[in-house]
Every structure is written in C-alpha cells, then in structure tokens.
Amino acid sequence: MKPAGLPRDWQADVVVLANRTPAEPLTIETPPPPPPGPTLAVRARRWLDLNRQRLIDTVIGAGAVLVALIGWHLLSANHVDLYVRFENVPSPGQVLDATSRQFSSGAFLVHVLASCRRIFIGFALAALVAIPTGLVMGRYRLARAIVFPLAEIFRPIPAIAWVPISIMLWPTSEESILFITFIGSFFPILVNTLHGVDAIDPVLVRAARCLGAGEITIFREVYLQSALPQIFTGLTVGMGVAWISLIAAEMISGQYGIGYFTWQAYSLVDYPNIVLGMISIGALGLFSSGLIRFLGKLLMPWRAGR
C-alpha cells in the first residue's frame, strides 16, 4: 500500500536509495548556467547597425544647419549688399545675446507658454472635430454631399482673413485667436482624412462584414486604421498651418504670445528680437511636428521604418 504523501514513483526512488553504497555521494543534478549575455560593446555595435542610416541623416542635417549659421554670420558681419541687403540683419552672436537677455528676464517665456497653450487647444479641437467629420464624410454619401461644398467654400479663405470677423464673433481676443488657430488647422486635417477614407479598398469593408463586424467595428478597425497614414499627414500639415495662423492672429489682435513679441520688436526696430521670435517659431513648429510624427510611429508600428 502506498504511504500517504509520497510521489507516484516512490518505489523507484526507494530502490535507488537502498542500492546506494554508503561511500557513494548523493549528487543532485543542476541545470547548466545560462550563456553570458552580449557585452556592452556588442550591444553598442548592434545599435549602431540598426540606426546607422538615422545617424547619418542626423549628421547631414546638423551639418546643413551649421553651414547655414556660418553663411548667416559671414553675410551679416560683412554687411553684404548683393540686391538682397544684409546691412541691418543681426548676426548670430547678437541674436544669442538677445536670447540670453530675454530668458534671464522671464518675459519671453510668458510669450512662449501663451503661444504653446493656444496651439494645443486650437489644434486639439480641430483634430477632434475634423477626423470624425472626415471619416463620416468618407463613409456616408449624404454627409459628404452636405459638408463637402461648405468645406470647399471656406477652405481657400486664409486664416488672416478671418481675423476681422473673428473679433466680431467672439467676446474676447483670446477666443478669437483660438478660433483662427482652429480654422487654420481644421481643413488640412479634414481633407487628408477624407482622402484616406477614399483610398480604402472596398474589399476590406466587405470582408469585415462577412466576418460579422458591425458598423462601429468597421469604423474602428477598417476605416480608421486604414486612413491613419493620411490622417497623420493631415495632422502634420495642419500643425504647420496652425502656427502660421496663430502668429498672424497674435500680431494683429494679441496682447502676448510669440507673434505679439515679434511684432512689438519690429515696431521698436529691435532686429535681434525679431530674429529671436522667428527662430522660436521655427523651433516650436519643428518640435510639435516631430511630436506628431513620433505619435504616428507609436500608433502605426508597421510604418516605423519609413
């Protein structure tokens, strides 16, 4: 009878222990240690192999920026006048001194934060409205027949032309600026989303229906997923137009912001601060567009190598 608590093969274990001589040591087999992982040098070499082309592109881009800075310094320092005049253009050193003064006082940071807040609110609202509208227009013919003519009428109107009517529509200048930023980024996102839906293969929709997918599932898994590349193209273009619209609105009706700062520097004939405002606009636009591209890579990992 098998004693309680012993494993199923207890008889074999008892036989082995009984036949073992007292001098024979009891050995327990242990698994071999795992092989050592790659060294730091091997990991670094693998990382370089995977990111070689990206590093080359970064070096080329940094070199292009350096060449542009050197050319700017030479043209402004020598006051070159070859039809395009550089007598009053500040040098990079003067702009750097102006940057140091502005950041030490803290006033310029207030303008930067105000513009960033306006961009975030106006662009986010435009994306939240334009993407679903574009998807619905691409899916339903009636919605497209209603919205598309109105969109094509308002789309060619530049954002700067909306400033007078925007001041009359909204009670405060802050809301007017947000509206102009919204308008500037809305139409590129809408049009690219609509084109992304139009490019979807109808076979995918029919296949989803045959597999039992409902309308919401088709919207989420077919229309939205297939149109994502075009949507992010529209988001990137819309971000650039949003900055253009914002700066124009701040120059005309703003009381703070980078556009207001740049226009005020022009009114005071402060050339270094004018260039500082322009460079800040370009840097912030580059950062925000890069953030959108990074988000696109996270949501579309199958296009990460492009």
C-alpha positions in Angstrom: 0.0 0.0 0.0 1.4 3.4 -1.0 2.2 5.6 2.0 0.4 8.9 2.1 2.3 12.0 0.9 4.8 10.1 -1.3 5.1 10.8 -5.0 3.8 8.4 -7.6 7.3 6.9 -8.4 8.2 6.5 -4.8 9.0 2.8 -5.2 11.8 3.5 -7.8 13.3 6.2 -5.5 13.3 3.7 -2.6 15.1 1.1 -4.7 17.8 3.6 -5.8 18.4 4.7 -2.2 18.5 1.2 -0.9 21.1 0.0 -3.5 23.4 3.1 -3.0 26.5 2.2 -1.1 27.3 4.4 2.0 30.5 5.7 0.4 28.7 6.8 -2.8 28.0 10.6 -2.5 24.5 11.8 -3.2 24.6 14.1 -6.2 21.9 16.4 -7.4 21.9 17.4 -11.0 21.7 21.2 -11.5 20.8 22.8 -14.8 23.8 24.4 -16.6 24.2 28.2 -16.2 22.7 30.3 -18.9 25.1 31.6 -21.5 26.5 35.0 -20.8 24.6 37.9 -22.5 26.2 40.1 -25.1 28.8 42.6 -23.8 28.3 46.3 -23.8 30.5 46.6 -26.9 28.3 44.1 -28.8 25.1 45.9 -27.8 26.6 49.2 -29.0 27.6 47.7 -32.3 24.1 46.2 -32.8 22.5 49.6 -32.0 24.8 51.3 -34.5 23.9 48.8 -37.2 20.2 49.3 -36.6 20.4 53.1 -36.5 23.2 53.8 -39.0 21.0 55.5 -41.6 19.2 57.6 -39.0 22.6 58.7 -37.5 23.9 59.6 -41.0 20.7 61.7 -41.6 21.2 63.4 -38.3 24.8 64.3 -39.0 23.9 65.6 -42.5 21.0 67.7 -41.0 23.3 69.1 -38.3 25.9 69.9 -41.0 23.3 71.8 -43.1 22.3 73.9 -40.1 25.9 74.6 -39.3 26.6 75.8 -42.9 23.5 78.0 -42.8 24.7 79.6 -39.5 28.2 80.2 -40.9 26.7 81.8 -44.1 24.4 83.9 -42.0 27.3 85.1 -39.9 29.5 86.0 -42.9 26.8 87.8 -44.7 25.7 89.9 -41.7 29.1 90.6 -40.3 30.4 91.9 -43.7 27.2 93.8 -44.4 26.9 92.2 -47.8 24.7 94.1 -50.3 24.0 92.0 -53.4 20.5 93.2 -54.2 19.4 91.4 -51.0 20.7 93.6 -48.3 22.2 92.3 -45.0 23.3 95.7 -43.5 20.6 95.6 -40.8 20.4 91.9 -40.3 21.7 91.0 -36.9 24.5 88.4 -36.6 24.0 85.1 -34.7 26.0 86.5 -31.8 23.7 89.4 -31.4 20.7 87.1 -31.5 22.3 84.9 -28.9 22.8 88.0 -26.6 19.2 89.0 -27.1 18.1 85.4 -26.3 20.2 85.5 -23.1 18.6 88.8 -22.0 15.1 87.7 -22.8 15.3 84.4 -20.9 17.0 86.0 -17.9 14.1 88.4 -17.5 11.5 85.7 -17.9 9.2 87.8 -20.0 9.9 85.9 -23.2 9.0 82.6 -21.5 5.5 84.0 -20.8 5.0 84.7 -24.6 6.2 81.2 -25.4 3.9 79.5 -23.0 0.9 81.5 -24.2 1.5 80.5 -27.8 2.0 76.9 -26.9 -1.2 76.8 -24.9 -3.1 78.4 -27.7 -1.7 75.9 -30.2 -2.5 72.9 -28.0 -6.1 74.0 -27.5 -6.8 75.1 -31.1 -5.1 72.2 -32.7 -6.6 69.6 -30.4 -10.1 70.9 -31.0 -9.5 70.9 -34.8 -8.3 67.3 -34.7 -11.2 66.2 -32.5 -13.7 67.7 -34.9 -12.0 67.2 -38.3 -11.1 63.5 -38.0 -14.6 62.1 -37.2 -16.1 64.5 -39.7 -13.8 63.2 -42.4 -14.5 59.6 -41.5 -18.2 60.2 -41.7 -18.0 62.1 -44.9 -16.0 59.3 -46.5 -18.4 56.6 -45.2 -21.8 58.2 -45.9 -22.6 59.8 -49.2 -25.3 62.1 -47.7 -22.9 63.6 -45.1 -20.3 64.2 -47.9 -22.9 65.9 -50.1 -23.9 68.2 -47.2 -20.4 69.1 -45.7 -18.1 69.0 -48.7 -19.5 72.1 -50.6 -19.3 74.1 -47.4 -15.8 73.0 -46.7 -14.6 73.8 -50.2 -16.1 77.3 -49.9 -14.4 78.1 -46.6 -11.1 76.2 -47.2 -9.5 78.7 -49.6 -10.0 81.6 -47.2 -6.7 82.3 -45.5 -6.7 82.4 -41.7 -5.6 86.0 -41.7 -8.8 87.0 -43.4 -10.8 85.5 -40.5 -9.3 88.0 -38.0 -11.9 90.8 -38.5 -14.9 88.6 -38.4 -13.4 86.6 -35.6 -13.1 89.7 -33.5 -16.7 90.4 -34.1 -17.9 86.9 -33.4 -16.1 86.2 -30.1 -16.3 88.2 -26.9 -12.5 88.2 -26.1 -9.3 88.3 -28.2 -8.2 85.0 -26.6 -11.2 83.2 -28.0 -10.7 84.9 -31.4 -7.1 83.7 -31.6 -8.1 80.2 -30.7 -10.8 80.2 -33.3 -8.3 81.4 -36.0 -5.9 78.6 -34.9 -8.7 76.1 -35.1 -9.7 77.2 -38.6 -6.1 77.1 -39.9 -5.6 73.5 -38.9 -9.1 72.2 -39.4 -9.2 72.0 -43.2 -5.9 70.2 -43.8 -6.9 67.5 -41.3 -10.4 67.2 -42.8 -9.2 66.9 -46.4 -6.5 64.4 -45.7 -8.8 62.2 -43.6 -11.4 62.2 -46.4 -8.7 61.2 -48.9 -7.5 58.5 -46.6 -11.0 57.0 -46.4 -11.5 57.3 -50.2 -8.3 55.2 -50.7 -9.6 52.3 -48.7 -10.1 49.1 -50.7 -13.9 48.2 -50.6 -12.8 44.5 -50.4 -11.7 45.2 -46.8 -15.1 46.5 -45.9 -16.9 43.6 -47.5 -14.5 41.1 -45.8 -15.2 42.7 -42.4 -19.0 42.4 -43.0 -18.6 38.8 -43.9 -16.8 38.1 -40.7 -19.7 39.6 -38.7 -18.3 43.1 -37.9 -20.8 45.8 -37.1 -20.7 49.4 -38.2 -18.8 50.6 -35.2 -16.2 47.8 -35.5 -15.8 48.6 -39.2 -15.3 52.3 -38.4 -12.6 51.5 -35.8 -10.8 48.5 -37.4 -11.1 49.3 -41.1 -11.8 52.9 -41.8 -9.7 54.4 -39.0 -6.8 52.0 -39.2 -6.5 52.2 -43.0 -6.8 56.0 -43.0 -4.2 56.6 -40.2 -1.3 57.4 -42.6 -3.3 60.1 -44.4 -4.7 61.3 -41.1 -1.2 61.9 -39.7 -0.2 63.6 -42.9 -3.1 66.0 -42.3 -2.1 66.4 -38.7 1.5 67.3 -39.6 0.3 69.8 -42.3 -2.3 71.2 -40.0 0.2 71.8 -37.3 2.3 73.9 -39.6 -0.8 75.9 -40.8 -1.9 76.3 -37.2 1.4 78.0 -36.3 1.1 80.3 -39.3 -2.5 81.2 -38.3 -1.6 81.7 -34.6 1.3 84.0 -35.3 -0.8 86.1 -37.7 -3.6 86.4 -35.2 -1.2 87.3 -32.3 0.4 90.0 -34.4 -3.0 91.6 -35.1 -5.1 91.1 -32.0 -2.9 89.5 -29.4 -1.5 91.1 -26.3 1.0 88.4 -25.6 2.5 85.4 -27.5 5.4 84.9 -29.8 3.6 86.7 -32.7 2.9 89.7 -30.5 6.5 89.7 -29.2 7.9 89.6 -32.8 5.6 92.4 -34.0 6.4 94.5 -31.0 10.1 94.0 -31.7 9.5 95.2 -35.3 7.6 98.3 -34.0 10.6 99.1 -31.7 13.1 98.4 -34.5 14.7 95.7 -32.3 16.2 93.5 -35.0 17.8 90.8 -32.8 14.4 90.2 -31.0 12.7 90.0 -34.4 15.1 87.1 -35.4 14.7 85.6 -32.0 10.9 85.4 -32.4 11.3 83.9 -35.9 13.7 81.3 -34.7 11.5 80.4 -31.8 8.5 80.0 -34.1 10.5 77.6 -36.3 11.9 75.6 -33.4 8.5 75.2 -31.8 7.0 74.2 -35.1 9.7 71.7 -35.6 9.2 70.2 -32.2 5.4 70.0 -32.5 5.6 68.4 -35.9 8.2 65.9 -34.7 5.9 65.1 -31.8 3.1 64.2 -34.2 5.4 62.0 -36.3 6.6 60.2 -33.1 3.0 59.6 -32.1 2.3 58.3 -35.6 5.1 55.8 -35.3 3.7 54.6 -32.0 0.2 54.1 -33.5 1.5 52.7 -36.8 4.4 50.4 -35.9 4.2 48.8 -39.4 5.4 52.1 -40.9 8.2 52.7 -38.4 10.9 52.0 -40.9 9.7 54.7 -43.4 
